[in-house]
Amino acid sequence: MYSGRMANVQIRNVPDSVLESLRNTANTRGESLQQYLLSVLSEQARIDATAAVLAEAGENARAYNNVSIDSAQAVRAARDERDQHLAAGYSE
């Protein structure tokens, strides 16, 4: 799935309630906490990359074709998708 060297990430001062919620979601999904958090981070990175591409495409379209595509709206849509995905993960 991933190639090359992998980094380690450490998050300090996570409230107990947040950690418990994340652990519960991971358990519900049949994953370790590490597996679940990696999937959440990977999904966020995908959404961020998509939002950046959409924003750039919107800017390029306006610059070269005089087409009215709102890049801010595209970024908002990508963030809404992310928020819905995260909310679904916490409610499981």
N, C-alpha and C positions, 0 to 999 in steps of 0.2 A: 504494500500500500504506500509506504513512504520510502524514499530513497535517500541515500547519503547519511550524513551524521545527524543525530537527533539531539536537541537541546533539552535540558531539564528546566522546569518552571516551578517556582515555589511561591505560594501565596501565603502571606502572614496575616494574622488577626482576622481569620474567618470566624464570624459569629457561630456559636454552637448550633443555633436554629438553622442557619444556612447549610452548614455541614450535614446536619441530620437530614434535611430535605434532599440534598444531593445524594447522600448515601441511600435514602429510601427510593429515590428515582432509579438509581443504578441497580439496586436490588430488584426492583419491579421489572426492570428491563433485562434482568439476568446477566448484568455486567458488573465488573469491578468498578470501584469509584474511579480509578485511573482510566479504564476504558471509556466510561461514560463521559468524563471530563474531556478526554481527547476528542471524542465525537462532537461534543458541544463546541470546543475550540475550532475543530476542523470545519464545522458547519458555519461558524461565525466568519472564519477566514474566507470561505467560499462566498458567503453573502457579501462581505466587504469587497472582494475582488469583482463580483458581479456588479455591485453598485458603482465601483470605479469605472468599469468598462461602459456601463450605461451612461454615466455622467460624461465620459469622454466622447462617446458616440453622439450624445445630444449636442455637445459643444461643436463637434465636427460637422454634424448635420446642419446646424445653424450657420456655421462659418462658410461651408462650401455649397450648401443647397438652399440656404435661406428657408429652411424648414423649421417650424415651431415645435421643438421638443424640449420640454422642461426637464433639465437634468436634476434639479432639486426635487422634482416630483418623482423621478426615477429612483433617486437615493432614498426618499421617504418610503416608497413602495418596498424597496429591498430591506429597509430597516423594519418596516411593519411585518414583513415575512419572517425576519429573524425573531422579532418579539413574539410572534405567534408560535414559532417553533419552540422557543424557550419556554413559553407559557404551557405549551402542550407537554413538554418534558417534565415540568414541575408538577403538573396535575396528575401524572400517571401514578 
